[in-house]
Amino acid sequence: MAQFRDQEFISKVGKNIVRIRNEKKITQEELMDRTGLTLSQVGRIERAEVNTSISMIVLIARGLG
């Protein structure tokens, strides 16, 4: 199977993470502390620069409560 990358969906995921994080008044640094991800990883996911794994999405979701 050819590699599949849905950039529109990846972008929506990143924007939703930013929206929820901002609604909960959580900084990227706080999310980093809550998840164990690096600050650059959080930023790249939010900016849709990487096609992150489901496991990372679960980790972020838990970090956002």
N, C-alpha and C positions, 0 to 999 in steps of 0.2 A: 504494500500500500504506500502510495506517495505521502510525503509529509504534508499535513494539513495545518494551516494557520489561519484562523478567522480573526483578522485584525480588528474588525468592528466589534466583535464580542469581547476581545481582550481589552479594548479601549473602554467599553461599557463597564467591565468589571473594575478596572482601575478607577474610573470616575465614581462608581458607587462606593468603593472603599474610601475615597477622599470625602465624599458627601457624608457618609456615616461617621467617619472619624471627626469631621468638622462639627456635625450635629452633636456629637458626644464630647466635644471640646478636648479631643485627644490629639496631642502633637505627634509628628512622625517619630520623635525621640521616645515618647511614651509607648507608642506602638512597638517600637524596636525593643524596648525593655520588656514588654508584655509577651512578645513572641520569640525573642531570641534571634530574630533576623537582624541583619546589619541595616544601618540607615540607608545605605545605597541600594540594598535589595528592596526595601519598602518604597523608595522613590522610583525605582525602575518599574516596579509592579504598578504603582499608581499612574505613572506616565505611559503605561502600556508598551514599554520598551522590551519586555520579556514575556514569553508565553509560559507563565508559571504553572506549577502543578496543582492538582486538586488538594494535595496534602498541605501545600502552602496556603491555599485559600481557606482551608479549615483552620489552620493555625492563626491566620489573620482574623477570621470570624470570631474565634474564641477570644483573641486579644481585644476585639472590639466589644465583646460581651453580647 
